[in-house]
């Protein structure tokens, strides 16, 4: 089963600055390269809206491996402390819906987002 992941970071204002856009572009490239190198998934697309950027990863077969790669890239770019990484899975009760679970930052209790 392939999963999805979303890497989110806050931006300045509603749509971000030029620096936020440059970071989003860099994240797309670096995450895509890291995932491709390990055959761990693909960087699909990204967007900035409502004060945060989101980079979408698809075809993630091994979420723990992908999370290690993602957090490694984020740490290298010195933005890990600002990031949220969300795992997307198909809802068991409604296949047209998606369940989302926060993988990073690590929580002591399970956390789910809608």
C-alpha positions as CSV (number, residue, x, y, z in Angstrom):
1,X,0.0,0.0,0.0
2,X,1.3,3.4,-0.9
3,X,0.9,6.3,1.5
4,X,1.1,10.0,1.2
5,X,2.9,12.5,3.4
6,X,2.6,16.3,3.7
7,X,5.5,18.4,4.9
8,X,4.2,21.7,6.3
9,X,6.1,24.9,7.5
10,X,4.7,28.2,8.5
11,X,5.3,31.2,6.2
12,X,5.2,34.9,6.7
13,X,1.7,36.3,6.0
14,X,-1.0,34.4,4.1
15,X,1.1,33.5,1.0
16,X,4.6,33.9,2.2
17,X,7.6,36.0,1.1
18,X,10.0,35.4,-1.8
19,X,12.3,33.7,0.7
20,X,9.4,31.3,1.7
21,X,8.9,30.5,-2.0
22,X,12.6,29.9,-2.5
23,X,12.5,27.5,0.5
24,X,9.5,25.7,-0.8
25,X,11.2,25.2,-4.2
26,X,14.4,24.0,-2.4
27,X,12.4,21.6,-0.3
28,X,10.7,20.1,-3.4
29,X,14.0,19.5,-5.0
30,X,15.8,18.1,-2.0
31,X,13.0,16.0,-0.8
32,X,12.4,14.6,-4.3
33,X,16.1,13.8,-4.7
34,X,16.3,12.1,-1.2
35,X,13.2,10.0,-1.8
36,X,14.2,9.0,-5.4
37,X,17.7,8.0,-4.3
38,X,16.2,5.4,-1.8
39,X,13.1,4.6,-4.0
40,X,11.1,5.7,-1.0
41,X,8.5,7.9,-2.8
42,X,8.1,11.0,-4.9
43,X,7.7,14.7,-4.4
44,X,4.3,15.4,-6.1
45,X,3.5,19.1,-5.7
46,X,3.5,22.0,-3.3
47,X,1.4,25.0,-2.4
48,X,1.3,27.9,0.0
49,X,-2.0,29.0,1.5
50,X,-3.3,30.3,4.8
51,X,0.1,31.0,6.3
52,X,1.8,27.7,5.6
53,X,3.5,25.9,2.8
54,X,2.7,22.3,2.1
55,X,4.9,19.9,0.1
56,X,3.1,16.7,-0.9
57,X,4.9,13.4,-1.1
58,X,3.3,10.4,-2.8
59,X,4.0,6.7,-3.5
60,X,5.5,6.3,0.0
61,X,5.7,2.5,0.6
62,X,7.7,2.6,3.8
63,X,6.6,5.5,6.1
64,X,9.4,5.1,8.7
65,X,12.1,5.2,6.0
66,X,10.5,8.2,4.3
67,X,10.2,10.0,7.6
68,X,13.9,9.5,8.3
69,X,14.8,10.9,4.9
70,X,12.4,13.8,5.3
71,X,13.6,14.8,8.8
72,X,17.2,14.4,7.6
73,X,16.6,16.9,4.8
74,X,14.7,19.3,7.1
75,X,17.5,19.1,9.7
76,X,20.2,19.8,7.0
77,X,18.2,22.8,5.9
78,X,17.8,24.0,9.5
79,X,14.0,24.0,9.4
80,X,13.1,20.8,11.3
81,X,12.2,22.7,14.4
82,X,9.4,24.6,12.4
83,X,8.1,21.6,10.5
84,X,5.1,19.3,10.8
85,X,5.0,16.0,8.9
86,X,1.7,14.3,8.3
87,X,1.0,10.8,7.1
88,X,-2.0,10.3,4.9
89,X,-3.7,6.9,4.8
90,X,-6.9,5.7,3.2
91,X,-9.7,5.6,5.7
92,X,-10.8,2.1,6.5
93,X,-14.4,3.0,7.0
94,X,-14.7,5.3,4.0
95,X,-12.3,4.6,1.1
96,X,-13.1,8.0,-0.4
97,X,-11.8,9.7,2.8
98,X,-8.2,10.2,4.1
99,X,-7.0,9.7,7.7
100,X,-4.1,12.0,8.7
101,X,-1.7,11.3,11.5
102,X,1.1,13.7,12.7
103,X,4.5,11.9,12.5
104,X,6.6,14.9,13.4
105,X,7.0,16.5,15.8
106,X,6.8,13.4,17.9
107,X,4.0,13.4,20.4
108,X,3.9,11.2,23.5
109,X,0.2,10.4,22.8
110,X,-1.2,9.6,19.4
111,X,-2.4,12.7,17.6
112,X,-4.8,12.8,14.6
113,X,-5.7,15.7,12.4
114,X,-8.8,16.1,10.3
